[in-house]
């Protein structure tokens, strides 16, 4: 795992698109388009696995906590532990930056979403406990049509 280099960024949109095609197999419909270069450039940190990237984690700050905005692994490299390694690296980056909480928003019932994160120590946050920034993020996800694709949940993990 390593921080993304500028030459990696152009490859991440295609990588995310390939990973998103996995949702076709669970009958969820099409996800919104992946982040393009201008949006990627605003990320607080992007970690990548491999050269060229086989996967990446895009991190933002929401309400003073690190937020995992996107975790994608190209299907050709799936089931090899890359997602777990990227998740661990993201949590380590957060700790190194002095943060004690990592948040994310994901599908509640897709096996490689909430159940995956739960196996790695993340816990669901009830809607009434969401911070203002996470509420705004959830509203944006709903506007993008994600809620129509299935139940969503915000999750959090306390790190040391």
DSSP file (Angstrom, degrees, kcal/mol; ACC not computed):
  #  RESIDUE AA STRUCTURE BP1 BP2  ACC     N-H-->O    O-->H-N    N-H-->O    O-->H-N    TCO  KAPPA ALPHA  PHI   PSI    X-CA   Y-CA   Z-CA
    1    1 A X              0   0    0      0, 0.0     2,-0.3     0, 0.0    48,-0.2   0.000 360.0 360.0 360.0 139.8    0.0    0.0    0.0
    2    2 A X  E     -A   48   0A   0     46,-2.1    46,-3.3    48,-0.1     2,-0.1  -0.984 360.0 -86.2-153.1 158.4    1.3    3.4   -0.9
    3    3 A X  E     -A   47   0A   0     -2,-0.3    44,-0.3    44,-0.2     2,-0.1  -0.438  57.7-100.1 -64.3 144.9    0.0    7.0   -1.4
    4    4 A X        -     0   0    0     42,-3.1     2,-0.3    -2,-0.1    42,-0.1  -0.399  31.8-141.4 -66.5 141.5   -1.2    7.6   -4.9
    5    5 A X    >>  -     0   0    0     -2,-0.1     3,-2.0     1,-0.1     4,-1.0  -0.682  29.5-105.3 -94.4 157.3    1.2    9.3   -7.3
    6    6 A X  H >> S+     0   0    0      1,-0.3     4,-0.6    -2,-0.3     3,-0.5   0.851 121.6  57.2 -52.6 -36.0   -0.2   11.8   -9.8
    7    7 A X  H 34 S+     0   0    0      1,-0.2    -1,-0.3     2,-0.2     4,-0.2   0.683 100.9  58.8 -72.2 -15.1    0.2    9.3  -12.6
    8    8 A X  H X> S+     0   0    0     -3,-2.0     3,-1.8     1,-0.2     4,-0.6   0.819  89.4  73.0 -75.4 -32.1   -2.0    6.8  -10.7
    9    9 A X  H XX S+     0   0    0     -4,-1.0     3,-1.1    -3,-0.5     4,-0.6   0.830  87.6  58.7 -59.2 -38.3   -5.0    9.1  -10.6
   10   10 A X  H 3< S+     0   0    0     -4,-0.6     4,-0.4     1,-0.2    -1,-0.3   0.745 106.4  51.1 -63.9 -21.8   -6.0    8.8  -14.3
   11   11 A X  H <> S+     0   0    0     -3,-1.8     4,-1.8    -4,-0.2    -1,-0.2   0.616  91.6  76.7 -89.1 -13.9   -6.4    5.0  -13.8
   12   12 A X  H <X S+     0   0    0     -3,-1.1     4,-2.8    -4,-0.6     5,-0.2   0.829  86.8  57.1 -73.8 -31.7   -8.7    5.2  -10.8
   13   13 A X  H  X S+     0   0    0     -4,-0.6     4,-2.3     2,-0.2    -1,-0.2   0.937 110.8  44.1 -63.3 -45.4  -11.9    6.1  -12.6
   14   14 A X  H  > S+     0   0    0     -4,-0.4     4,-2.3     2,-0.2    -2,-0.2   0.881 112.9  52.7 -65.8 -37.9  -11.6    3.0  -14.8
   15   15 A X  H  X S+     0   0    0     -4,-1.8     4,-2.3     2,-0.2    -2,-0.2   0.937 110.4  47.0 -63.1 -46.4  -10.7    0.8  -11.8
   16   16 A X  H  X S+     0   0    0     -4,-2.8     4,-2.6     1,-0.2    -2,-0.2   0.897 110.3  53.4 -63.1 -39.7  -13.7    2.0   -9.9
   17   17 A X  H  X S+     0   0    0     -4,-2.3     4,-1.1     2,-0.2    -1,-0.2   0.916 109.4  48.5 -60.1 -43.3  -16.0    1.4  -12.9
   18   18 A X  H >< S+     0   0    0     -4,-2.3     3,-0.5     1,-0.2     4,-0.3   0.920 112.7  47.6 -63.3 -43.9  -14.7   -2.1  -13.2
   19   19 A X  H >< S+     0   0    0     -4,-2.3     3,-1.6     1,-0.2     4,-0.3   0.884 106.5  58.3 -64.6 -38.2  -15.3   -2.7   -9.5
   20   20 A X  H >< S+     0   0    0     -4,-2.6     3,-1.9     1,-0.3     4,-0.3   0.762  89.2  73.5 -64.2 -24.6  -18.8   -1.2   -9.7
   21   21 A X  G XX S+     0   0    0     -4,-1.1     3,-1.3    -3,-0.5     4,-0.5   0.715  79.0  75.5 -64.3 -18.2  -19.8   -3.8  -12.3
   22   22 A X  G X4 S+     0   0    0     -3,-1.6     3,-1.0    -4,-0.3     4,-0.3   0.804  85.2  64.6 -60.5 -27.1  -19.9   -6.4   -9.5
   23   23 A X  G X4>S+     0   0    0     -3,-1.9     5,-1.5    -4,-0.3     3,-1.1   0.735  86.1  70.9 -69.9 -20.8  -23.2   -4.7   -8.5
   24   24 A X  G X45S+     0   0    0     -3,-1.3     3,-1.0    -4,-0.3    -1,-0.2   0.845  93.7  57.0 -60.0 -32.7  -24.7   -5.9  -11.8
   25   25 A X  G <<5S+     0   0    0     -3,-1.0    -1,-0.2    -4,-0.5    -2,-0.2   0.628 104.4  50.7 -76.5 -13.8  -24.6   -9.4  -10.4
   26   26 A X  G < 5S-     0   0    0     -3,-1.1    -1,-0.2    -4,-0.3    -2,-0.2   0.226 111.9-115.2-109.3  14.0  -26.7   -8.6   -7.4
   27   27 A X  T < 5S+     0   0    0     -3,-1.0    -3,-0.2    -4,-0.2    -2,-0.1   0.807  74.7 129.7  64.6  33.8  -29.5   -6.9   -9.3
   28   28 A X      < -     0   0    0     -5,-1.5    -4,-0.1     1,-0.3     2,-0.1   0.569  60.8-130.2 -94.3 -10.1  -28.9   -3.4   -7.9
   29   29 A X        -     0   0    0     -6,-0.4     2,-0.4    -5,-0.1    -1,-0.3  -0.460  50.2 -28.6  86.8-168.8  -28.8   -1.5  -11.2
   30   30 A X        -     0   0    0     -2,-0.1     2,-0.1    -3,-0.1     3,-0.1  -0.672  57.1-135.5 -91.4 136.1  -26.1    1.0  -12.1
   31   31 A X        -     0   0    0     -2,-0.4     3,-0.1     1,-0.1   114,-0.1  -0.417  39.3 -85.7 -76.3 160.1  -24.2    3.0   -9.6
   32   32 A X        -     0   0    0      1,-0.1    -1,-0.1    -2,-0.1   113,-0.0  -0.251  64.6 -77.2 -58.9 158.8  -23.6    6.7  -10.2
   33   33 A X        -     0   0    0      1,-0.1    -1,-0.1    -3,-0.1     3,-0.1  -0.238  55.8-105.1 -58.5 147.6  -20.5    7.4  -12.3
   34   34 A X        -     0   0    0    -21,-0.2    -1,-0.1     1,-0.2   -21,-0.1  -0.198  48.3 -75.2 -68.9 166.2  -17.2    7.1  -10.5
   35   35 A X        -     0   0    0    -23,-0.1     2,-0.2     4,-0.1    -1,-0.2  -0.351  47.9-143.1 -62.3 137.7  -15.2   10.1   -9.4
   36   36 A X    >>  -     0   0    0     -3,-0.1     4,-2.3    -2,-0.1     3,-0.7  -0.476  35.2 -85.7 -95.1 172.9  -13.4   11.9  -12.2
   37   37 A X  H 3> S+     0   0    0      1,-0.2     4,-2.3     2,-0.2     5,-0.2   0.856 124.1  55.3 -51.3 -47.2   -9.9   13.5  -11.9
   38   38 A X  H 34 S+     0   0    0      1,-0.2     4,-0.5     2,-0.2    -1,-0.2   0.902 112.5  43.7 -57.7 -39.2  -11.1   16.9  -10.5
   39   39 A X  H X4 S+     0   0    0     -3,-0.7     3,-1.2     1,-0.2     4,-0.4   0.900 111.2  54.0 -70.6 -40.1  -12.9   15.2   -7.7
   40   40 A X  H >< S+     0   0    0     -4,-2.3     3,-1.5     1,-0.3    -2,-0.2   0.869 101.0  60.9 -60.3 -35.9  -10.0   12.8   -7.0
   41   41 A X  T 3< S+     0   0    0     -4,-2.3    -1,-0.3     1,-0.3    -2,-0.2   0.703  99.1  57.2 -66.0 -18.7   -7.7   15.8   -6.7
   42   42 A X  T <  S+     0   0    0     -3,-1.2    -1,-0.3    -4,-0.5    -2,-0.2   0.530  80.5 117.6 -89.1  -5.7   -9.7   17.1   -3.8
   43   43 A X    <   -     0   0    0     -3,-1.5    17,-0.2    -4,-0.4     3,-0.2  -0.263  66.7-136.3 -62.5 146.5   -9.3   13.9   -1.7
   44   44 A X  S    S-     0   0    0     15,-1.7     2,-0.3     1,-0.3    16,-0.2   0.884  86.4 -10.0 -67.8 -39.0   -7.5   14.2    1.6
   45   45 A X  E     - B   0  59A   0     14,-1.6    14,-3.3     2,-0.0     2,-0.4  -0.962  57.4-161.3-158.8 142.1   -5.5   11.0    0.8
   46   46 A X  E     - B   0  58A   0     -2,-0.3   -42,-3.1    12,-0.2     2,-0.4  -0.992  11.8-165.8-126.6 124.1   -5.7    8.3   -1.8
   47   47 A X  E     -AB   3  57A   0     10,-2.5    10,-2.5    -2,-0.4     2,-0.3  -0.877   8.4-165.4-106.2 140.2   -3.9    5.0   -1.0
   48   48 A X  E     -AB   2  56A   0    -46,-3.3   -46,-2.1    -2,-0.4     2,-0.5  -0.904  15.3-143.0-126.5 155.5   -3.3    2.5   -3.8
   49   49 A X  E   > - B   0  55A   0      6,-2.3     5,-3.8    -2,-0.3     6,-1.0  -0.978  66.6  -3.8-115.1 122.9   -2.3   -1.2   -4.0
   50   50 A X  T   5S-     0   0    0     -2,-0.5     2,-0.3     3,-0.2     3,-0.1  -0.014  84.1 -72.8  89.8 167.4    0.0   -2.2   -6.8
   51   51 A X  T   5S+     0   0    0      1,-0.3     2,-0.2     2,-0.1    -1,-0.1  -0.860 129.9  28.3-143.8 104.2    1.6   -0.5   -9.8
   52   52 A X  T   5S-     0   0    0     -2,-0.3    -1,-0.3    -3,-0.1   -44,-0.1   0.561 125.8 -97.6 -68.7 163.3   -0.5   -0.1  -11.8
   53   53 A X  T   5 -     0   0    0     -2,-0.2    -3,-0.2     1,-0.2    -2,-0.1  -0.264  38.6-179.1 -60.6 131.4   -3.2    0.2   -9.1
   54   54 A X  S   <S-     0   0    0     -5,-3.8    20,-3.1     1,-0.3     2,-0.3   0.570  75.7  -4.8 -96.9 -17.3   -5.2   -2.9   -8.5
   55   55 A X  E     -BC  49  73A   0     -6,-1.0    -6,-2.3    18,-0.3    -1,-0.3  -0.977  64.6-161.0-165.7 164.5   -7.2   -1.1   -5.8
   56   56 A X  E     -BC  48  72A   0     16,-2.6    16,-2.4    -2,-0.3     2,-0.4  -0.995  12.7-147.1-154.1 158.0   -7.5    2.2   -4.0
   57   57 A X  E     -BC  47  71A   0    -10,-2.5   -10,-2.5    -2,-0.3     2,-0.5  -0.998  14.8-156.9-125.4 126.3   -9.0    3.8   -0.9
   58   58 A X  E     -BC  46  70A   0     12,-3.0    11,-1.8    -2,-0.4    12,-1.5  -0.921  13.4-163.8-107.9 124.1  -10.1    7.5   -1.1
   59   59 A X  E     +BC  45  68A   0    -14,-3.3   -15,-1.7    -2,-0.5   -14,-1.6  -0.864  12.3 172.0-114.0 140.1  -10.2    9.3    2.2
   60   60 A X  E     - C   0  67A   0      7,-2.6     7,-3.0    -2,-0.4     2,-0.5  -0.751  33.2-112.4-128.3 175.7  -11.9   12.5    3.2
   61   61 A X  E     + C   0  66A   0     -2,-0.2     2,-0.4     5,-0.2     5,-0.2  -0.983  32.1 178.0-115.1 125.3  -12.4   14.4    6.4
   62   62 A X  E >  S- C   0  65A   0      3,-2.8     3,-1.8    -2,-0.5    72,-0.1  -0.986  72.7 -17.9-128.4 120.0  -16.1   14.7    7.6
   63   63 A X  T 3  S-     0   0    0     -2,-0.4    -1,-0.1     1,-0.3     3,-0.1   0.846 128.0 -52.6  53.2  38.3  -16.8   16.4   10.9
   64   64 A X  T 3  S+     0   0    0      1,-0.3     2,-0.3    35,-0.0    -1,-0.3   0.498 119.1 102.1  81.7   3.8  -13.2   16.0   12.0
   65   65 A X  E <  S-C   62   0A   0     -3,-1.8    -3,-2.8    34,-0.1     2,-0.3  -0.872  80.1-102.2-118.5 153.0  -13.0   12.3   11.4
   66   66 A X  E     -Cd  61 102A   0     35,-1.3    37,-2.6    -2,-0.3     2,-0.5  -0.566  37.9-160.7 -70.9 132.8  -11.4   10.3    8.5
   67   67 A X  E     -Cd  60 103A   0     -7,-3.0    -7,-2.6    -2,-0.3     2,-1.3  -0.977  16.6-138.2-120.9 123.8  -14.2    9.2    6.1
   68   68 A X  E     +Cd  59 104A   0     35,-3.2    37,-0.5    -2,-0.5    -9,-0.2  -0.686  27.1 176.2 -79.2  97.5  -13.6    6.3    3.7
   69   69 A X  E     +     0   0A   0    -11,-1.8     2,-0.3    -2,-1.3    -1,-0.2   0.850  64.2   6.1 -74.6 -35.7  -15.3    7.8    0.7
   70   70 A X  E     -C   58   0A   0    -12,-1.5   -12,-3.0    -3,-0.2     2,-0.4  -0.980  51.0-178.3-153.2 136.1  -14.4    4.9   -1.7
   71   71 A X  E     +C   57   0A   0     -2,-0.3     2,-0.4   -14,-0.2   -14,-0.2  -0.963  22.3 168.8-131.5 115.9  -12.8    1.5   -1.5
   72   72 A X  E     -C   56   0A   0    -16,-2.4   -16,-2.6    -2,-0.4     2,-0.4  -0.988  17.0-174.3-133.0 138.4  -12.4   -0.2   -4.9
   73   73 A X  E     -C   55   0A   0     -2,-0.4   -18,-0.3   -18,-0.3     5,-0.1  -1.000  35.4-113.3-127.9 130.9  -10.6   -3.3   -6.0
   74   74 A X    >   -     0   0    0    -20,-3.1     3,-2.5    -2,-0.4     4,-0.2  -0.401  27.9-123.1 -60.5 135.2  -10.5   -4.3   -9.7
   75   75 A X  G >  S+     0   0    0      1,-0.3     3,-1.5     2,-0.2    -1,-0.1   0.786 109.3  66.4 -54.6 -29.8  -12.4   -7.6  -10.0
   76   76 A X  G 3  S+     0   0    0      1,-0.3    -1,-0.3   -22,-0.0    -2,-0.1   0.736 109.1  39.2 -62.8 -19.8   -9.3   -9.3  -11.6
   77   77 A X  G X  S+     0   0    0     -3,-2.5     3,-0.7   -23,-0.2     5,-0.4   0.213  90.6 130.3-113.8  12.4   -7.6   -8.9   -8.2
   78   78 A X  T <   +     0   0    0     -3,-1.5    -3,-0.0     1,-0.2    -4,-0.0  -0.215  62.5  25.5 -67.6 157.8  -10.6   -9.7   -6.0
   79   79 A X  T 3  S+     0   0    0      1,-0.1    -1,-0.2     0, 0.0    -4,-0.0   0.764  91.1 104.8  62.3  28.6  -10.5  -12.2   -3.1
   80   80 A X  S <  S-     0   0    0     -3,-0.7    -2,-0.1     0, 0.0    -1,-0.1   0.271  98.3-101.8-117.5   8.0   -6.8  -11.7   -2.6
   81   81 A X  S  > S+     0   0    0      3,-0.0     4,-2.4    -4,-0.0     5,-0.2   0.524  86.5 123.9  86.1   5.6   -6.9   -9.6    0.5
   82   82 A X  H  > S+     0   0    0     -5,-0.4     4,-2.7     2,-0.2     5,-0.2   0.922  73.5  49.9 -67.3 -42.9   -6.3   -6.3   -1.3
   83   83 A X  H  > S+     0   0    0      1,-0.2     4,-2.5     2,-0.2    -1,-0.2   0.927 112.6  47.2 -60.1 -45.0   -9.5   -4.7    0.0
   84   84 A X  H  > S+     0   0    0      2,-0.2     4,-2.6     1,-0.2    -1,-0.2   0.899 112.5  49.8 -63.5 -40.6   -8.6   -5.7    3.6
   85   85 A X  H  X S+     0   0    0     -4,-2.4     4,-2.4     2,-0.2    -2,-0.2   0.901 111.4  48.4 -65.7 -40.4   -5.1   -4.4    3.2
   86   86 A X  H  X S+     0   0    0     -4,-2.7     4,-2.5     2,-0.2    -2,-0.2   0.902 111.3  50.8 -64.9 -40.0   -6.3   -1.1    1.8
   87   87 A X  H  X S+     0   0    0     -4,-2.5     4,-2.3     2,-0.2    -2,-0.2   0.926 111.3  47.5 -63.1 -44.9   -8.8   -0.8    4.7
   88   88 A X  H  X S+     0   0    0     -4,-2.6     4,-2.4     1,-0.2    -2,-0.2   0.912 112.2  50.2 -60.8 -42.5   -6.0   -1.5    7.2
   89   89 A X  H  X S+     0   0    0     -4,-2.4     4,-2.6     2,-0.2    -2,-0.2   0.879 109.0  52.1 -64.8 -37.7   -3.8    1.0    5.5
   90   90 A X  H  X S+     0   0    0     -4,-2.5     4,-2.4     2,-0.2    -1,-0.2   0.922 111.0  46.9 -64.2 -43.9   -6.6    3.6    5.6
   91   91 A X  H  X S+     0   0    0     -4,-2.3     4,-2.4     2,-0.2    -2,-0.2   0.884 112.6  50.2 -65.5 -37.8   -7.1    3.1    9.3
   92   92 A X  H  X S+     0   0    0     -4,-2.4     4,-2.8     2,-0.2    -2,-0.2   0.909 109.2  51.1 -66.4 -41.3   -3.3    3.3    9.9
   93   93 A X  H  X S+     0   0    0     -4,-2.6     4,-1.6     2,-0.2    -2,-0.2   0.926 109.9  50.9 -59.7 -44.2   -3.1    6.5    7.9
   94   94 A X  H  <>S+     0   0    0     -4,-2.4     5,-2.7     1,-0.2     3,-0.3   0.935 111.8  46.5 -59.0 -47.2   -6.0    7.9   10.0
   95   95 A X  H ><5S+     0   0    0     -4,-2.4     3,-1.8     1,-0.2    -1,-0.2   0.913 109.6  54.0 -61.9 -42.8   -4.1    7.0   13.2
   96   96 A X  H 3<5S+     0   0    0     -4,-2.8    -1,-0.2     1,-0.3    -2,-0.2   0.799 106.7  52.9 -61.8 -28.3   -0.9    8.5   11.9
   97   97 A X  T 3<5S-     0   0    0     -4,-1.6    -1,-0.3    -3,-0.3    -2,-0.2   0.404 125.6-102.8 -87.5   1.9   -2.7   11.7   11.3
   98   98 A X  T < 5S+     0   0    0     -3,-1.8     2,-0.3     1,-0.3    -3,-0.2   0.621  76.0 137.6  89.2  14.0   -4.0   11.8   14.9
   99   99 A X      < -     0   0    0     -5,-2.7    -1,-0.3    -6,-0.2   -34,-0.1  -0.659  35.7-170.3 -93.1 150.0   -7.5   10.6   14.2
  100  100 A X        +     0   0    0     -2,-0.3    59,-2.8     1,-0.1     2,-0.4   0.434  68.0  56.1-116.0  -3.2   -9.3    8.1   16.4
  101  101 A X  E     - E   0 158A   0     57,-0.2   -35,-1.3   -37,-0.2     2,-0.4  -0.994  54.8-168.6-135.0 137.8  -12.4    7.4   14.3
  102  102 A X  E     -dE  66 157A   0     55,-2.4    55,-2.3    -2,-0.4     2,-0.3  -0.990  14.7-170.8-120.4 133.8  -12.9    6.3   10.7
  103  103 A X  E     +dE  67 156A   0    -37,-2.6   -35,-3.2    -2,-0.4     2,-0.3  -0.784   8.5 169.8-118.3 164.2  -16.4    6.4    9.2
  104  104 A X  E     -dE  68 155A   0     51,-1.9    51,-2.8    -2,-0.3     2,-0.4  -0.967  24.8-136.1-161.9 164.7  -17.9    5.2    5.9
  105  105 A X  E     + E   0 154A   0    -37,-0.5     2,-0.3    -2,-0.3    49,-0.2  -0.998  37.5 149.4-129.2 135.6  -21.3    4.7    4.2
  106  106 A X  E     - E   0 153A   0     47,-2.7    47,-2.8    -2,-0.4     2,-0.3  -0.919  51.5 -70.6-155.1 171.8  -22.1    1.5    2.4
  107  107 A X  E     - E   0 152A   0     -2,-0.3     7,-2.2    45,-0.2     3,-0.4  -0.618  39.2-144.9 -74.1 133.5  -24.8   -0.9    1.3
  108  108 A X  S    S+     0   0    0     43,-2.9     7,-0.2    -2,-0.3    -1,-0.1   0.803  90.5  31.6 -70.9 -30.7  -26.1   -2.8    4.4
  109  109 A X  S    S+     0   0    0     42,-0.5     2,-0.6     5,-0.1    -1,-0.2   0.271  84.1 107.2-120.4  12.0  -26.8   -6.1    2.8
  110  110 A X    > > -     0   0    0     -3,-0.4     3,-2.8     1,-0.1     5,-0.6  -0.828  69.2-133.2 -90.1 125.2  -24.2   -6.5    0.0
  111  111 A X  I 3 >S+     0   0    0     -2,-0.6     5,-0.5     1,-0.3    -1,-0.1   0.796 104.0  46.5 -52.3 -36.1  -21.7   -9.2    1.2
  112  112 A X  I 3 5S+     0   0    0      3,-0.1    -1,-0.3     4,-0.1    -3,-0.0   0.278 115.4  51.8 -92.7  14.3  -18.6   -7.2    0.2
  113  113 A X  I X>5S+     0   0    0     -3,-2.8     4,-2.2     3,-0.1     3,-0.8   0.338 120.9   0.2-111.9-115.1  -20.0   -4.0    1.8
  114  114 A X  I 3>5S+     0   0    0     -7,-2.2     4,-2.8     1,-0.3     5,-0.2   0.851 131.9  51.7 -52.0 -44.4  -21.3   -3.8    5.4
  115  115 A X  I 3><S+     0   0    0     -5,-0.6     4,-1.8     1,-0.2    -1,-0.3   0.900 110.9  49.8 -60.5 -37.2  -20.6   -7.4    6.3
  116  116 A X  H <><S+     0   0    0     -3,-0.8     4,-0.6    -5,-0.5    -2,-0.2   0.949 112.9  45.5 -61.8 -49.8  -17.0   -7.0    5.1
  117  117 A X  H ><>S+     0   0    0     -4,-2.2     5,-2.2     1,-0.2     3,-0.9   0.872 108.9  56.3 -64.9 -36.2  -16.5   -3.9    7.1
  118  118 A X  H ><5S+     0   0    0     -4,-2.8     3,-1.8    -5,-0.3    -1,-0.2   0.891 101.9  56.4 -62.0 -38.8  -18.1   -5.4   10.2
  119  119 A X  H 3<5S+     0   0    0     -4,-1.8    -1,-0.3     1,-0.3    -2,-0.2   0.715 106.4  52.9 -64.2 -18.4  -15.6   -8.3   10.0
  120  120 A X  T <<5S-     0   0    0     -3,-0.9    -1,-0.3    -4,-0.6    -2,-0.2   0.084 131.0 -89.4-107.0  21.9  -12.9   -5.5   10.2
  121  121 A X  T < 5S+     0   0    0     -3,-1.8    37,-0.3     1,-0.3     2,-0.2   0.492  80.4 136.6  92.4   4.3  -14.3   -3.9   13.3
  122  122 A X      < -     0   0    0     -5,-2.2     2,-0.4    35,-0.1    -1,-0.3  -0.616  35.0-159.0 -84.2 146.3  -16.7   -1.3   11.9
  123  123 A X  E     -F  156   0A   0     33,-2.6    33,-2.3    -2,-0.2     2,-0.1  -0.960  22.5-105.6-126.7 143.7  -20.1   -1.0   13.6
  124  124 A X  E     -F  155   0A   0     -2,-0.4     2,-0.5    31,-0.2    31,-0.3  -0.369  27.8-143.8 -66.7 143.6  -23.4    0.5   12.2
  125  125 A X  E     -F  154   0A   0     29,-3.0    29,-0.6    -2,-0.1     5,-0.1  -0.948  20.0-120.2-109.2 124.0  -24.4    3.9   13.4
  126  126 A X    >   -     0   0    0     -2,-0.5     3,-2.2     1,-0.1     4,-0.3  -0.312  25.4-116.3 -60.2 147.0  -28.1    4.5   13.9
  127  127 A X  G >  S+     0   0    0      1,-0.3     3,-1.6     2,-0.2    -1,-0.1   0.848 113.6  60.2 -54.6 -37.7  -29.5    7.4   11.8
  128  128 A X  G 3  S+     0   0    0      1,-0.3    -1,-0.3     0, 0.0    -2,-0.1   0.617 103.4  53.1 -70.2  -9.6  -30.4    9.5   14.8
  129  129 A X  G <  S+     0   0    0     -3,-2.2    -1,-0.3     2,-0.0    -2,-0.2   0.346  80.1 122.3-103.7   4.6  -26.7    9.5   15.9
  130  130 A X    <   -     0   0    0     -3,-1.6     2,-0.0    -4,-0.3    -3,-0.0  -0.425  62.9-123.0 -69.9 140.4  -25.3   10.7   12.6
  131  131 A X     >  -     0   0    0     -2,-0.1     4,-2.4     1,-0.1     5,-0.2  -0.328  32.0-100.6 -72.1 163.7  -23.2   13.9   12.8
  132  132 A X  H  > S+     0   0    0      1,-0.2     4,-2.3     2,-0.2     5,-0.2   0.894 123.3  50.4 -55.6 -41.9  -24.3   16.8   10.6
  133  133 A X  H  > S+     0   0    0      1,-0.2     4,-2.2     2,-0.2    -1,-0.2   0.886 111.1  47.9 -65.4 -38.2  -21.6   16.1    8.0
  134  134 A X  H  > S+     0   0    0      2,-0.2     4,-2.4     1,-0.2    -1,-0.2   0.850 109.6  53.6 -71.4 -33.5  -22.6   12.4    7.8
  135  135 A X  H  X S+     0   0    0     -4,-2.4     4,-2.2     2,-0.2    -2,-0.2   0.923 110.0  48.0 -62.9 -43.1  -26.3   13.5    7.5
  136  136 A X  H  X S+     0   0    0     -4,-2.3     4,-2.2     2,-0.2    -2,-0.2   0.910 110.8  51.3 -62.3 -42.7  -25.4   15.7    4.6
  137  137 A X  H  X S+     0   0    0     -4,-2.2     4,-2.3     1,-0.2    -2,-0.2   0.912 109.9  49.5 -61.2 -43.3  -23.4   12.9    3.0
  138  138 A X  H  X S+     0   0    0     -4,-2.4     4,-2.3     2,-0.2    -1,-0.2   0.887 109.2  51.8 -65.3 -38.6  -26.3   10.5    3.3
  139  139 A X  H  X S+     0   0    0     -4,-2.2     4,-2.3     2,-0.2    -1,-0.2   0.912 109.6  50.3 -62.8 -41.1  -28.7   13.1    1.7
  140  140 A X  H  X S+     0   0    0     -4,-2.2     4,-1.7     2,-0.2    -2,-0.2   0.906 109.1  51.3 -63.7 -41.3  -26.2   13.5   -1.2
  141  141 A X  H  <>S+     0   0    0     -4,-2.3     5,-2.2     1,-0.2     4,-0.4   0.910 109.6  50.1 -61.4 -41.8  -26.2    9.7   -1.6
  142  142 A X  H ><5S+     0   0    0     -4,-2.3     3,-1.4     1,-0.2     6,-0.2   0.914 108.4  52.4 -62.9 -42.1  -30.0    9.6   -1.7
  143  143 A X  H 3<5S+     0   0    0     -4,-2.3    -1,-0.2     1,-0.3    -2,-0.2   0.829 105.8  55.2 -62.8 -31.5  -30.0   12.3   -4.3
  144  144 A X  T 3<5S-     0   0    0     -4,-1.7    -1,-0.3    -5,-0.2    -2,-0.2   0.560 121.4-109.7 -77.6  -8.1  -27.6   10.3   -6.4
  145  145 A X  T < 5S+     0   0    0     -3,-1.4     4,-0.5    -4,-0.4     3,-0.4   0.524  80.9 127.1  94.7   6.7  -30.0    7.3   -6.3
  146  146 A X    > < +     0   0    0     -5,-2.2     3,-1.4     1,-0.2     4,-0.4   0.885  69.9  56.5 -66.4 -37.3  -28.0    5.0   -4.0
  147  147 A X  G >  S+     0   0    0     -6,-0.4     3,-1.0     1,-0.3    -1,-0.2   0.815 100.0  59.9 -65.0 -28.5  -30.9    4.5   -1.6
  148  148 A X  G 3  S+     0   0    0     -3,-0.4    -1,-0.3     1,-0.2    -2,-0.2   0.682  99.6  58.9 -70.4 -16.8  -33.1    3.2   -4.4
  149  149 A X  G <  S-     0   0    0     -3,-1.4    -1,-0.2    -4,-0.5     2,-0.2   0.571 125.3 -56.6 -88.7 -10.4  -30.5    0.5   -5.0
  150  150 A X  S <  S-     0   0    0     -3,-1.0    -1,-0.3    -4,-0.4     2,-0.0  -0.772  76.0 -43.3 149.1 165.7  -30.8   -1.0   -1.5
  151  151 A X        -     0   0    0     -2,-0.2   -43,-2.9    -3,-0.1   -42,-0.5  -0.309  53.6-156.1 -62.9 137.8  -30.5   -0.1    2.2
  152  152 A X  E     -E  107   0A   0    -45,-0.3     2,-0.3   -44,-0.1   -45,-0.2  -0.793   8.9-170.2-111.9 155.2  -27.5    2.0    3.2
  153  153 A X  E     -E  106   0A   0    -47,-2.8   -47,-2.7    -2,-0.3     2,-0.4  -0.997  19.6-134.5-143.9 146.8  -25.8    2.3    6.5
  154  154 A X  E     -EF 105 125A   0    -29,-0.6   -29,-3.0    -2,-0.3     2,-0.3  -0.844  29.1-168.8 -95.4 138.5  -23.1    4.5    8.0
  155  155 A X  E     -EF 104 124A   0    -51,-2.8   -51,-1.9    -2,-0.4     2,-0.3  -0.908   6.4-166.2-128.5 155.9  -20.5    2.6    9.9
  156  156 A X  E     -EF 103 123A   0    -33,-2.3   -33,-2.6    -2,-0.3     2,-0.4  -0.975   5.7-164.0-140.9 153.5  -17.7    3.7   12.3
  157  157 A X  E     -E  102   0A   0    -55,-2.3   -55,-2.4    -2,-0.3     2,-0.5  -0.994  16.2-139.8-139.0 131.9  -14.6    2.2   13.8
  158  158 A X  E     -E  101   0A   0     -2,-0.4     2,-0.3   -37,-0.3   -57,-0.2  -0.797  27.6-170.2 -88.7 129.6  -12.6    3.5   16.7
  159  159 A X              0   0    0    -59,-2.8   -67,-0.0    -2,-0.5    -2,-0.0  -0.791 360.0 360.0-118.6 161.3   -8.8    3.2   16.1
  160  160 A X              0   0    0     -2,-0.3    -1,-0.1   -59,-0.0   -60,-0.1   0.402 360.0 360.0-116.0 360.0   -5.8    3.6   18.3
